[in-house]
Amino acid sequence: MLTVVEFENAWAMSLKMYNLKQHLYMTHIYEIRTKWAKPYFKGVFCTKMAITWWTESANRTQKTDAYVCKSVH
């Protein structure tokens, strides 16, 4: 797994390489990186559970993964 420093360096290189420094979506997901980037999950236990979502518009069942997390600090 990447360390926080490795993640930050890789993120900065990606933004530079693809000219995304001013991209609003990339800025937003970076701001919430502690919610999705694995290097920030150290000390947090997560287990995977399946959730079934019904979508009336598609009239079908769609499965997705959800995570239940608990800090172990």
N, CA, C and O atoms as a Tripos MOL2 file, in Angstrom:
@<TRIPOS>MOLECULE
protein
  292   291    73     0     0
PROTEIN
NO_CHARGES

@<TRIPOS>ATOM
      1 N           0.8480   -1.1730    0.0000 N.3       1 MET1
      2 CA          0.0000    0.0000    0.0000 C.3       1 MET1
      3 C           0.8960    1.2400    0.0000 C.2       1 MET1
      4 O           1.9720    1.2520    0.5970 O.2       1 MET1
      5 N           0.4290    2.2590   -0.6740 N.am      2 LEU2
      6 CA          1.1410    3.5370   -0.7100 C.3       2 LEU2
      7 C           1.1190    4.2140    0.6550 C.2       2 LEU2
      8 O           0.1780    4.0480    1.4320 O.2       2 LEU2
      9 N           2.1530    4.9670    0.9270 N.am      3 THR3
     10 CA          2.1310    5.8280    2.1020 C.3       3 THR3
     11 C           1.4240    7.1290    1.7200 C.2       3 THR3
     12 O           1.1630    7.3830    0.5440 O.2       3 THR3
     13 N           1.1240    7.9320    2.7080 N.am      4 VAL4
     14 CA          0.4820    9.2230    2.4380 C.3       4 VAL4
     15 C           1.3950   10.0860    1.5650 C.2       4 VAL4
     16 O           0.9250   10.7410    0.6350 O.2       4 VAL4
     17 N           2.6820   10.0880    1.8570 N.am      5 VAL5
     18 CA          3.6330   10.8880    1.0730 C.3       5 VAL5
     19 C           3.6800   10.3930   -0.3760 C.2       5 VAL5
     20 O           3.6870   11.2040   -1.3020 O.2       5 VAL5
     21 N           3.7110    9.0810   -0.5800 N.am      6 GLU6
     22 CA          3.7150    8.5290   -1.9420 C.3       6 GLU6
     23 C           2.4370    8.8930   -2.6830 C.2       6 GLU6
     24 O           2.4760    9.2400   -3.8640 O.2       6 GLU6
     25 N           1.3040    8.8150   -1.9920 N.am      7 PHE7
     26 CA          0.0240    9.1970   -2.5980 C.3       7 PHE7
     27 C           0.0550   10.6610   -3.0240 C.2       7 PHE7
     28 O          -0.3060   10.9940   -4.1530 O.2       7 PHE7
     29 N           0.4880   11.5340   -2.1130 N.am      8 GLU8
     30 CA          0.5300   12.9680   -2.4010 C.3       8 GLU8
     31 C           1.4430   13.2570   -3.5930 C.2       8 GLU8
     32 O           1.0950   14.0590   -4.4610 O.2       8 GLU8
     33 N           2.6040   12.6110   -3.6380 N.am      9 ASN9
     34 CA          3.5330   12.8120   -4.7590 C.3       9 ASN9
     35 C           2.9350   12.3120   -6.0740 C.2       9 ASN9
     36 O           3.0390   12.9850   -7.0990 O.2       9 ASN9
     37 N           2.3140   11.1420   -6.0490 N.am     10 ALA10
     38 CA          1.6990   10.5890   -7.2590 C.3      10 ALA10
     39 C           0.5370   11.4620   -7.7250 C.2      10 ALA10
     40 O           0.3550   11.6700   -8.9250 O.2      10 ALA10
     41 N          -0.2450   11.9710   -6.7800 N.am     11 TRP11
     42 CA         -1.3720   12.8500   -7.1290 C.3      11 TRP11
     43 C          -0.8580   14.1110   -7.8250 C.2      11 TRP11
     44 O          -1.3790   14.5170   -8.8640 O.2      11 TRP11
     45 N           0.1710   14.7220   -7.2390 N.am     12 ALA12
     46 CA          0.7330   15.9480   -7.8100 C.3      12 ALA12
     47 C           1.3050   15.6930   -9.2090 C.2      12 ALA12
     48 O           1.1230   16.5090  -10.1130 O.2      12 ALA12
     49 N           1.9900   14.5690   -9.3860 N.am     13 MET13
     50 CA          2.5440   14.2440  -10.7060 C.3      13 MET13
     51 C           1.4380   14.0220  -11.7290 C.2      13 MET13
     52 O           1.5640   14.4420  -12.8790 O.2      13 MET13
     53 N           0.3540   13.3630  -11.3190 N.am     14 SER14
     54 CA         -0.7650   13.1170  -12.2390 C.3      14 SER14
     55 C          -1.4260   14.4210  -12.6660 C.2      14 SER14
     56 O          -1.7440   14.6080  -13.8410 O.2      14 SER14
     57 N          -1.6310   15.3200  -11.7120 N.am     15 LEU15
     58 CA         -2.2320   16.6080  -12.0430 C.3      15 LEU15
     59 C          -1.3680   17.3780  -13.0320 C.2      15 LEU15
     60 O          -1.8740   17.9910  -13.9720 O.2      15 LEU15
     61 N          -0.0680   17.3390  -12.8100 N.am     16 LYS16
     62 CA          0.8540   18.0440  -13.6960 C.3      16 LYS16
     63 C           0.8920   17.3910  -15.0780 C.2      16 LYS16
     64 O           0.8300   18.0770  -16.0980 O.2      16 LYS16
     65 N           0.9970   16.0500  -15.1030 N.am     17 MET17
     66 CA          1.1210   15.3180  -16.3610 C.3      17 MET17
     67 C          -0.0960   15.5140  -17.2650 C.2      17 MET17
     68 O           0.0420   15.6500  -18.4810 O.2      17 MET17
     69 N          -1.2870   15.5270  -16.6640 N.am     18 TYR18
     70 CA         -2.5120   15.6300  -17.4590 C.3      18 TYR18
     71 C          -3.1360   17.0280  -17.4160 C.2      18 TYR18
     72 O          -4.2720   17.2160  -17.8520 O.2      18 TYR18
     73 N          -2.3900   18.0110  -16.8900 N.am     19 ASN19
     74 CA         -2.8370   19.3950  -16.8420 C.3      19 ASN19
     75 C          -4.2080   19.5340  -16.1630 C.2      19 ASN19
     76 O          -5.1410   20.1140  -16.7190 O.2      19 ASN19
     77 N          -4.2970   18.9850  -14.9480 N.am     20 LEU20
     78 CA         -5.5660   18.9730  -14.2190 C.3      20 LEU20
     79 C          -5.5430   19.8230  -12.9480 C.2      20 LEU20
     80 O          -6.4270   19.6900  -12.1020 O.2      20 LEU20
     81 N          -4.5650   20.6720  -12.8110 N.am     21 LYS21
     82 CA         -4.4430   21.4560  -11.5800 C.3      21 LYS21
     83 C          -5.6620   22.3440  -11.3130 C.2      21 LYS21
     84 O          -5.9890   22.5990  -10.1540 O.2      21 LYS21
     85 N          -6.3250   22.8080  -12.3420 N.am     22 GLN22
     86 CA         -7.4870   23.6890  -12.1780 C.3      22 GLN22
     87 C          -8.8110   22.9660  -12.4130 C.2      22 GLN22
     88 O          -9.8600   23.6080  -12.4540 O.2      22 GLN22
     89 N          -8.7800   21.6570  -12.5670 N.am     23 HIS23
     90 CA         -9.9850   20.8750  -12.8410 C.3      23 HIS23
     91 C         -10.8300   20.7740  -11.5730 C.2      23 HIS23
     92 O         -10.3460   20.2860  -10.5520 O.2      23 HIS23
     93 N         -12.0880   21.2290  -11.6210 N.am     24 LEU24
     94 CA        -12.9410   21.3020  -10.4360 C.3      24 LEU24
     95 C         -13.2010   19.9420   -9.7970 C.2      24 LEU24
     96 O         -13.1590   19.8110   -8.5730 O.2      24 LEU24
     97 N         -13.4670   18.9420  -10.6120 N.am     25 TYR25
     98 CA        -13.7480   17.6140  -10.0470 C.3      25 TYR25
     99 C         -12.5220   17.0540   -9.3360 C.2      25 TYR25
    100 O         -12.6310   16.5150   -8.2350 O.2      25 TYR25
    101 N         -11.3600   17.1800   -9.9610 N.am     26 MET26
    102 CA        -10.1290   16.6750   -9.3450 C.3      26 MET26
    103 C          -9.8240   17.4220   -8.0500 C.2      26 MET26
    104 O          -9.3550   16.8250   -7.0820 O.2      26 MET26
    105 N         -10.0860   18.7100   -8.0330 N.am     27 THR27
    106 CA         -9.8930   19.4950   -6.8140 C.3      27 THR27
    107 C         -10.8250   19.0100   -5.7180 C.2      27 THR27
    108 O         -10.4180   18.8790   -4.5640 O.2      27 THR27
    109 N         -12.0720   18.7450   -6.0740 N.am     28 HIS28
    110 CA        -13.0610   18.2900   -5.0920 C.3      28 HIS28
    111 C         -12.6950   16.9160   -4.5220 C.2      28 HIS28
    112 O         -12.7150   16.7320   -3.3050 O.2      28 HIS28
    113 N         -12.3660   15.9610   -5.3770 N.am     29 ILE29
    114 CA        -12.0750   14.6350   -4.8310 C.3      29 ILE29
    115 C         -10.7780   14.6290   -4.0290 C.2      29 ILE29
    116 O         -10.6150   13.8200   -3.1160 O.2      29 ILE29
    117 N          -9.8660   15.5170   -4.3630 N.am     30 TYR30
    118 CA         -8.6500   15.6250   -3.5520 C.3      30 TYR30
    119 C          -8.9980   16.1350   -2.1510 C.2      30 TYR30
    120 O          -8.4380   15.6650   -1.1610 O.2      30 TYR30
    121 N          -9.9130   17.0860   -2.0720 N.am     31 GLU31
    122 CA        -10.3100   17.6400   -0.7820 C.3      31 GLU31
    123 C         -10.9450   16.5950    0.1260 C.2      31 GLU31
    124 O         -10.8600   16.7100    1.3490 O.2      31 GLU31
    125 N         -11.5830   15.5730   -0.4530 N.am     32 ILE32
    126 CA        -12.2250   14.5290    0.3540 C.3      32 ILE32
    127 C         -11.4300   13.2170    0.3030 C.2      32 ILE32
    128 O         -11.9900   12.1440    0.5260 O.2      32 ILE32
    129 N         -10.1390   13.3020    0.0150 N.am     33 ARG33
    130 CA         -9.3040   12.1110   -0.1590 C.3      33 ARG33
    131 C          -9.2640   11.2120    1.0700 C.2      33 ARG33
    132 O          -9.0590   10.0050    0.9430 O.2      33 ARG33
    133 N          -9.4540   11.7780    2.2490 N.am     34 THR34
    134 CA         -9.4150   10.9490    3.4540 C.3      34 THR34
    135 C         -10.6020    9.9920    3.5360 C.2      34 THR34
    136 O         -10.6040    9.0690    4.3510 O.2      34 THR34
    137 N         -11.6060   10.2110    2.6960 N.am     35 LYS35
    138 CA        -12.7770    9.3340    2.6740 C.3      35 LYS35
    139 C         -12.6390    8.1920    1.6780 C.2      35 LYS35
    140 O         -13.3940    7.2230    1.7530 O.2      35 LYS35
    141 N         -11.6800    8.2810    0.7340 N.am     36 TRP36
    142 CA        -11.5920    7.2440   -0.2880 C.3      36 TRP36
    143 C         -10.1760    6.7420   -0.5630 C.2      36 TRP36
    144 O         -10.0230    5.6380   -1.0850 O.2      36 TRP36
    145 N          -9.1560    7.4930   -0.2400 N.am     37 ALA37
    146 CA         -7.7820    7.0860   -0.5630 C.3      37 ALA37
    147 C          -7.2320    6.1570    0.5250 C.2      37 ALA37
    148 O          -7.2020    6.5170    1.7020 O.2      37 ALA37
    149 N          -6.8060    4.9790    0.1250 N.am     38 LYS38
    150 CA         -6.3730    3.9570    1.0730 C.3      38 LYS38
    151 C          -5.2410    4.3650    2.0150 C.2      38 LYS38
    152 O          -5.2430    3.9220    3.1640 O.2      38 LYS38
    153 N          -4.2820    5.1800    1.5960 N.am     39 PRO39
    154 CA         -3.2310    5.5460    2.5490 C.3      39 PRO39
    155 C          -3.7480    6.2500    3.8020 C.2      39 PRO39
    156 O          -3.0640    6.2640    4.8250 O.2      39 PRO39
    157 N          -4.9250    6.8220    3.7370 N.am     40 TYR40
    158 CA         -5.4990    7.5220    4.8810 C.3      40 TYR40
    159 C          -6.3430    6.6040    5.7620 C.2      40 TYR40
    160 O          -6.8960    7.0580    6.7640 O.2      40 TYR40
    161 N          -6.4520    5.3300    5.4110 N.am     41 PHE41
    162 CA         -7.2870    4.3830    6.1380 C.3      41 PHE41
    163 C          -6.5240    3.5820    7.1840 C.2      41 PHE41
    164 O          -7.1090    2.6980    7.8100 O.2      41 PHE41
    165 N          -5.2570    3.8560    7.3940 N.am     42 LYS42
    166 CA         -4.5000    3.1060    8.3950 C.3      42 LYS42
    167 C          -5.1740    3.2760    9.7460 C.2      42 LYS42
    168 O          -5.5420    4.3870   10.1300 O.2      42 LYS42
    169 N          -5.3340    2.1770   10.4610 N.am     43 GLY43
    170 CA         -5.9800    2.2330   11.7580 C.3      43 GLY43
    171 C          -7.4900    2.1890   11.6940 C.2      43 GLY43
    172 O          -8.1560    2.4000   12.7070 O.2      43 GLY43
    173 N          -8.0480    1.9190   10.5200 N.am     44 VAL44
    174 CA         -9.4980    1.8250   10.3580 C.3      44 VAL44
    175 C          -9.8280    0.4440    9.8180 C.2      44 VAL44
    176 O          -9.3170    0.0500    8.7700 O.2      44 VAL44
    177 N         -10.6750   -0.2920   10.5200 N.am     45 PHE45
    178 CA        -11.1080   -1.6110   10.0780 C.3      45 PHE45
    179 C         -12.3420   -1.4550    9.2100 C.2      45 PHE45
    180 O         -13.3160   -0.8230    9.6180 O.2      45 PHE45
    181 N         -12.3060   -2.0320    8.0040 N.am     46 CYS46
    182 CA        -13.4450   -1.9660    7.0890 C.3      46 CYS46
    183 C         -13.8200   -3.3680    6.6500 C.2      46 CYS46
    184 O         -12.9480   -4.1910    6.3690 O.2      46 CYS46
    185 N         -15.0950   -3.6370    6.5910 N.am     47 THR47
    186 CA        -15.5780   -4.9010    6.0750 C.3      47 THR47
    187 C         -16.5370   -4.6150    4.9410 C.2      47 THR47
    188 O         -17.2670   -3.6250    4.9640 O.2      47 THR47
    189 N         -16.5310   -5.4800    3.9590 N.am     48 LYS48
    190 CA        -17.3490   -5.2810    2.7710 C.3      48 LYS48
    191 C         -18.7050   -5.9540    2.9580 C.2      48 LYS48
    192 O         -18.7760   -7.0600    3.4940 O.2      48 LYS48
    193 N         -19.7700   -5.3070    2.5280 N.am     49 MET49
    194 CA        -21.0780   -5.9330    2.5420 C.3      49 MET49
    195 C         -21.8250   -5.5320    1.2870 C.2      49 MET49
    196 O         -21.7020   -4.4010    0.8170 O.2      49 MET49
    197 N         -22.5930   -6.4490    0.7470 N.am     50 ALA50
    198 CA        -23.3400   -6.1780   -0.4840 C.3      50 ALA50
    199 C         -24.6740   -5.5180   -0.1450 C.2      50 ALA50
    200 O         -25.3430   -5.8950    0.8170 O.2      50 ALA50
    201 N         -25.0380   -4.5500   -0.9340 N.am     51 ILE51
    202 CA        -26.3230   -3.8700   -0.7930 C.3      51 ILE51
    203 C         -27.0280   -3.9420   -2.1460 C.2      51 ILE51
    204 O         -26.4060   -3.7090   -3.1820 O.2      51 ILE51
    205 N         -28.2970   -4.2590   -2.1410 N.am     52 THR52
    206 CA        -29.0730   -4.3030   -3.3690 C.3      52 THR52
    207 C         -29.8710   -3.0120   -3.4860 C.2      52 THR52
    208 O         -30.5880   -2.6190   -2.5650 O.2      52 THR52
    209 N         -29.7340   -2.3720   -4.6160 N.am     53 TRP53
    210 CA        -30.4390   -1.1210   -4.8820 C.3      53 TRP53
    211 C         -31.4500   -1.3800   -5.9940 C.2      53 TRP53
    212 O         -31.1100   -1.9580   -7.0260 O.2      53 TRP53
    213 N         -32.6820   -0.9550   -5.7810 N.am     54 TRP54
    214 CA        -33.7120   -1.0930   -6.8110 C.3      54 TRP54
    215 C         -33.8160    0.2320   -7.5460 C.2      54 TRP54
    216 O         -33.9320    1.2890   -6.9260 O.2      54 TRP54
    217 N         -33.7760    0.1720   -8.8510 N.am     55 THR55
    218 CA        -33.9420    1.3910   -9.6390 C.3      55 THR55
    219 C         -35.1940    1.2410  -10.4880 C.2      55 THR55
    220 O         -35.2570    0.3920  -11.3780 O.2      55 THR55
    221 N         -36.1720    2.0600  -10.2100 N.am     56 GLU56
    222 CA        -37.4220    1.9890  -10.9550 C.3      56 GLU56
    223 C         -37.2320    2.3740  -12.4100 C.2      56 GLU56
    224 O         -37.8730    1.8110  -13.2970 O.2      56 GLU56
    225 N         -36.3450    3.3400  -12.6560 N.am     57 SER57
    226 CA        -36.1590    3.7920  -14.0260 C.3      57 SER57
    227 C         -35.6270    2.6880  -14.9250 C.2      57 SER57
    228 O         -36.0150    2.5960  -16.0890 O.2      57 SER57
    229 N         -34.7560    1.8620  -14.4060 N.am     58 ALA58
    230 CA        -34.1990    0.7690  -15.1910 C.3      58 ALA58
    231 C         -34.9840   -0.5200  -14.9830 C.2      58 ALA58
    232 O         -34.8350   -1.4750  -15.7450 O.2      58 ALA58
    233 N         -35.8300   -0.5450  -13.9360 N.am     59 ASN59
    234 CA        -36.6510   -1.7080  -13.6210 C.3      59 ASN59
    235 C         -35.8000   -2.9670  -13.4770 C.2      59 ASN59
    236 O         -36.1290   -4.0300  -14.0030 O.2      59 ASN59
    237 N         -34.6990   -2.8120  -12.7500 N.am     60 ARG60
    238 CA        -33.8310   -3.9470  -12.5160 C.3      60 ARG60
    239 C         -33.1070   -3.7600  -11.1890 C.2      60 ARG60
    240 O         -33.1510   -2.6850  -10.5910 O.2      60 ARG60
    241 N         -32.4530   -4.8020  -10.7440 N.am     61 THR61
    242 CA        -31.6970   -4.7410   -9.5060 C.3      61 THR61
    243 C         -30.2390   -4.4970   -9.8300 C.2      61 THR61
    244 O         -29.6740   -5.1060  -10.7380 O.2      61 THR61
    245 N         -29.6510   -3.6110   -9.0850 N.am     62 GLN62
    246 CA        -28.2480   -3.2780   -9.2910 C.3      62 GLN62
    247 C         -27.5240   -3.4980   -7.9680 C.2      62 GLN62
    248 O         -27.9350   -2.9730   -6.9330 O.2      62 GLN62
    249 N         -26.4460   -4.2760   -8.0060 N.am     63 LYS63
    250 CA        -25.6970   -4.5270   -6.7840 C.3      63 LYS63
    251 C         -24.4670   -3.6380   -6.7490 C.2      63 LYS63
    252 O         -23.8310   -3.3920   -7.7750 O.2      63 LYS63
    253 N         -24.1480   -3.1680   -5.5820 N.am     64 THR64
    254 CA        -22.9570   -2.3590   -5.3760 C.3      64 THR64
    255 C         -22.3480   -2.7440   -4.0400 C.2      64 THR64
    256 O         -22.9940   -3.4170   -3.2380 O.2      64 THR64
    257 N         -21.1490   -2.3390   -3.7970 N.am     65 ASP65
    258 CA        -20.4830   -2.6430   -2.5500 C.3      65 ASP65
    259 C         -20.5470   -1.4400   -1.6280 C.2      65 ASP65
    260 O         -20.4570   -0.2930   -2.0650 O.2      65 ASP65
    261 N         -20.7020   -1.7210   -0.3660 N.am     66 ALA66
    262 CA        -20.6500   -0.6770    0.6550 C.3      66 ALA66
    263 C         -19.6720   -1.1540    1.7120 C.2      66 ALA66
    264 O         -19.4380   -2.3540    1.8560 O.2      66 ALA66
    265 N         -19.1190   -0.2450    2.4260 N.am     67 TYR67
    266 CA        -18.1570   -0.5900    3.4440 C.3      67 TYR67
    267 C         -18.6180   -0.0940    4.8000 C.2      67 TYR67
    268 O         -19.1390    1.0130    4.9320 O.2      67 TYR67
    269 N         -18.4190   -0.9240    5.7970 N.am     68 VAL68
    270 CA        -18.6980   -0.5600    7.1750 C.3      68 VAL68
    271 C         -17.3460   -0.4290    7.8430 C.2      68 VAL68
    272 O         -16.5720   -1.3860    7.8850 O.2      68 VAL68
    273 N         -17.0580    0.7600    8.3690 N.am     69 CYS69
    274 CA        -15.7340    1.0240    8.9090 C.3      69 CYS69
    275 C         -15.8100    1.4210   10.3820 C.2      69 CYS69
    276 O         -16.7750    2.0400   10.8290 O.2      69 CYS69
    277 N         -14.7780    1.0540   11.1110 N.am     70 LYS70
    278 CA        -14.6890    1.4130   12.5280 C.3      70 LYS70
    279 C         -13.2390    1.7450   12.8250 C.2      70 LYS70
    280 O         -12.3370    0.9780   12.4880 O.2      70 LYS70
    281 N         -13.0200    2.8690   13.4470 N.am     71 SER71
    282 CA        -11.6660    3.2610   13.8220 C.3      71 SER71
    283 C         -11.1660    2.3420   14.9180 C.2      71 SER71
    284 O         -11.8990    2.0180   15.8530 O.2      71 SER71
    285 N          -9.9100    1.9240   14.7980 N.am     72 VAL72
    286 CA         -9.3380    1.0250   15.7980 C.3      72 VAL72
    287 C          -8.2040    1.7120   16.5550 C.2      72 VAL72
    288 O          -7.3140    1.0480   17.0860 O.2      72 VAL72
    289 N          -8.2390    3.0150   16.6030 N.am     73 HIS73
    290 CA         -7.2000    3.7770   17.3350 C.3      73 HIS73
    291 C          -7.3860    3.6270   18.8130 C.2      73 HIS73
    292 O          -6.6160    4.1890   19.5920 O.2      73 HIS73
@<TRIPOS>BOND
     1     1     2 1
     2     2     3 1
     3     3     4 2
     4     3     5 am
     5     5     6 1
     6     6     7 1
     7     7     8 2
     8     7     9 am
     9     9    10 1
    10    10    11 1
    11    11    12 2
    12    11    13 am
    13    13    14 1
    14    14    15 1
    15    15    16 2
    16    15    17 am
    17    17    18 1
    18    18    19 1
    19    19    20 2
    20    19    21 am
    21    21    22 1
    22    22    23 1
    23    23    24 2
    24    23    25 am
    25    25    26 1
    26    26    27 1
    27    27    28 2
    28    27    29 am
    29    29    30 1
    30    30    31 1
    31    31    32 2
    32    31    33 am
    33    33    34 1
    34    34    35 1
    35    35    36 2
    36    35    37 am
    37    37    38 1
    38    38    39 1
    39    39    40 2
    40    39    41 am
    41    41    42 1
    42    42    43 1
    43    43    44 2
    44    43    45 am
    45    45    46 1
    46    46    47 1
    47    47    48 2
    48    47    49 am
    49    49    50 1
    50    50    51 1
    51    51    52 2
    52    51    53 am
    53    53    54 1
    54    54    55 1
    55    55    56 2
    56    55    57 am
    57    57    58 1
    58    58    59 1
    59    59    60 2
    60    59    61 am
    61    61    62 1
    62    62    63 1
    63    63    64 2
    64    63    65 am
    65    65    66 1
    66    66    67 1
    67    67    68 2
    68    67    69 am
    69    69    70 1
    70    70    71 1
    71    71    72 2
    72    71    73 am
    73    73    74 1
    74    74    75 1
    75    75    76 2
    76    75    77 am
    77    77    78 1
    78    78    79 1
    79    79    80 2
    80    79    81 am
    81    81    82 1
    82    82    83 1
    83    83    84 2
    84    83    85 am
    85    85    86 1
    86    86    87 1
    87    87    88 2
    88    87    89 am
    89    89    90 1
    90    90    91 1
    91    91    92 2
    92    91    93 am
    93    93    94 1
    94    94    95 1
    95    95    96 2
    96    95    97 am
    97    97    98 1
    98    98    99 1
    99    99   100 2
   100    99   101 am
   101   101   102 1
   102   102   103 1
   103   103   104 2
   104   103   105 am
   105   105   106 1
   106   106   107 1
   107   107   108 2
   108   107   109 am
   109   109   110 1
   110   110   111 1
   111   111   112 2
   112   111   113 am
   113   113   114 1
   114   114   115 1
   115   115   116 2
   116   115   117 am
   117   117   118 1
   118   118   119 1
   119   119   120 2
   120   119   121 am
   121   121   122 1
   122   122   123 1
   123   123   124 2
   124   123   125 am
   125   125   126 1
   126   126   127 1
   127   127   128 2
   128   127   129 am
   129   129   130 1
   130   130   131 1
   131   131   132 2
   132   131   133 am
   133   133   134 1
   134   134   135 1
   135   135   136 2
   136   135   137 am
   137   137   138 1
   138   138   139 1
   139   139   140 2
   140   139   141 am
   141   141   142 1
   142   142   143 1
   143   143   144 2
   144   143   145 am
   145   145   146 1
   146   146   147 1
   147   147   148 2
   148   147   149 am
   149   149   150 1
   150   150   151 1
   151   151   152 2
   152   151   153 am
   153   153   154 1
   154   154   155 1
   155   155   156 2
   156   155   157 am
   157   157   158 1
   158   158   159 1
   159   159   160 2
   160   159   161 am
   161   161   162 1
   162   162   163 1
   163   163   164 2
   164   163   165 am
   165   165   166 1
   166   166   167 1
   167   167   168 2
   168   167   169 am
   169   169   170 1
   170   170   171 1
   171   171   172 2
   172   171   173 am
   173   173   174 1
   174   174   175 1
   175   175   176 2
   176   175   177 am
   177   177   178 1
   178   178   179 1
   179   179   180 2
   180   179   181 am
   181   181   182 1
   182   182   183 1
   183   183   184 2
   184   183   185 am
   185   185   186 1
   186   186   187 1
   187   187   188 2
   188   187   189 am
   189   189   190 1
   190   190   191 1
   191   191   192 2
   192   191   193 am
   193   193   194 1
   194   194   195 1
   195   195   196 2
   196   195   197 am
   197   197   198 1
   198   198   199 1
   199   199   200 2
   200   199   201 am
   201   201   202 1
   202   202   203 1
   203   203   204 2
   204   203   205 am
   205   205   206 1
   206   206   207 1
   207   207   208 2
   208   207   209 am
   209   209   210 1
   210   210   211 1
   211   211   212 2
   212   211   213 am
   213   213   214 1
   214   214   215 1
   215   215   216 2
   216   215   217 am
   217   217   218 1
   218   218   219 1
   219   219   220 2
   220   219   221 am
   221   221   222 1
   222   222   223 1
   223   223   224 2
   224   223   225 am
   225   225   226 1
   226   226   227 1
   227   227   228 2
   228   227   229 am
   229   229   230 1
   230   230   231 1
   231   231   232 2
   232   231   233 am
   233   233   234 1
   234   234   235 1
   235   235   236 2
   236   235   237 am
   237   237   238 1
   238   238   239 1
   239   239   240 2
   240   239   241 am
   241   241   242 1
   242   242   243 1
   243   243   244 2
   244   243   245 am
   245   245   246 1
   246   246   247 1
   247   247   248 2
   248   247   249 am
   249   249   250 1
   250   250   251 1
   251   251   252 2
   252   251   253 am
   253   253   254 1
   254   254   255 1
   255   255   256 2
   256   255   257 am
   257   257   258 1
   258   258   259 1
   259   259   260 2
   260   259   261 am
   261   261   262 1
   262   262   263 1
   263   263   264 2
   264   263   265 am
   265   265   266 1
   266   266   267 1
   267   267   268 2
   268   267   269 am
   269   269   270 1
   270   270   271 1
   271   271   272 2
   272   271   273 am
   273   273   274 1
   274   274   275 1
   275   275   276 2
   276   275   277 am
   277   277   278 1
   278   278   279 1
   279   279   280 2
   280   279   281 am
   281   281   282 1
   282   282   283 1
   283   283   284 2
   284   283   285 am
   285   285   286 1
   286   286   287 1
   287   287   288 2
   288   287   289 am
   289   289   290 1
   290   290   291 1
   291   291   292 2
@<TRIPOS>SUBSTRUCTURE
     1 MET1         2 RESIDUE 1 A MET
     2 LEU2         6 RESIDUE 1 A LEU
     3 THR3        10 RESIDUE 1 A THR
     4 VAL4        14 RESIDUE 1 A VAL
     5 VAL5        18 RESIDUE 1 A VAL
     6 GLU6        22 RESIDUE 1 A GLU
     7 PHE7        26 RESIDUE 1 A PHE
     8 GLU8        30 RESIDUE 1 A GLU
     9 ASN9        34 RESIDUE 1 A ASN
    10 ALA10       38 RESIDUE 1 A ALA
    11 TRP11       42 RESIDUE 1 A TRP
    12 ALA12       46 RESIDUE 1 A ALA
    13 MET13       50 RESIDUE 1 A MET
    14 SER14       54 RESIDUE 1 A SER
    15 LEU15       58 RESIDUE 1 A LEU
    16 LYS16       62 RESIDUE 1 A LYS
    17 MET17       66 RESIDUE 1 A MET
    18 TYR18       70 RESIDUE 1 A TYR
    19 ASN19       74 RESIDUE 1 A ASN
    20 LEU20       78 RESIDUE 1 A LEU
    21 LYS21       82 RESIDUE 1 A LYS
    22 GLN22       86 RESIDUE 1 A GLN
    23 HIS23       90 RESIDUE 1 A HIS
    24 LEU24       94 RESIDUE 1 A LEU
    25 TYR25       98 RESIDUE 1 A TYR
    26 MET26      102 RESIDUE 1 A MET
    27 THR27      106 RESIDUE 1 A THR
    28 HIS28      110 RESIDUE 1 A HIS
    29 ILE29      114 RESIDUE 1 A ILE
    30 TYR30      118 RESIDUE 1 A TYR
    31 GLU31      122 RESIDUE 1 A GLU
    32 ILE32      126 RESIDUE 1 A ILE
    33 ARG33      130 RESIDUE 1 A ARG
    34 THR34      134 RESIDUE 1 A THR
    35 LYS35      138 RESIDUE 1 A LYS
    36 TRP36      142 RESIDUE 1 A TRP
    37 ALA37      146 RESIDUE 1 A ALA
    38 LYS38      150 RESIDUE 1 A LYS
    39 PRO39      154 RESIDUE 1 A PRO
    40 TYR40      158 RESIDUE 1 A TYR
    41 PHE41      162 RESIDUE 1 A PHE
    42 LYS42      166 RESIDUE 1 A LYS
    43 GLY43      170 RESIDUE 1 A GLY
    44 VAL44      174 RESIDUE 1 A VAL
    45 PHE45      178 RESIDUE 1 A PHE
    46 CYS46      182 RESIDUE 1 A CYS
    47 THR47      186 RESIDUE 1 A THR
    48 LYS48      190 RESIDUE 1 A LYS
    49 MET49      194 RESIDUE 1 A MET
    50 ALA50      198 RESIDUE 1 A ALA
    51 ILE51      202 RESIDUE 1 A ILE
    52 THR52      206 RESIDUE 1 A THR
    53 TRP53      210 RESIDUE 1 A TRP
    54 TRP54      214 RESIDUE 1 A TRP
    55 THR55      218 RESIDUE 1 A THR
    56 GLU56      222 RESIDUE 1 A GLU
    57 SER57      226 RESIDUE 1 A SER
    58 ALA58      230 RESIDUE 1 A ALA
    59 ASN59      234 RESIDUE 1 A ASN
    60 ARG60      238 RESIDUE 1 A ARG
    61 THR61      242 RESIDUE 1 A THR
    62 GLN62      246 RESIDUE 1 A GLN
    63 LYS63      250 RESIDUE 1 A LYS
    64 THR64      254 RESIDUE 1 A THR
    65 ASP65      258 RESIDUE 1 A ASP
    66 ALA66      262 RESIDUE 1 A ALA
    67 TYR67      266 RESIDUE 1 A TYR
    68 VAL68      270 RESIDUE 1 A VAL
    69 CYS69      274 RESIDUE 1 A CYS
    70 LYS70      278 RESIDUE 1 A LYS
    71 SER71      282 RESIDUE 1 A SER
    72 VAL72      286 RESIDUE 1 A VAL
    73 HIS73      290 RESIDUE 1 A HIS
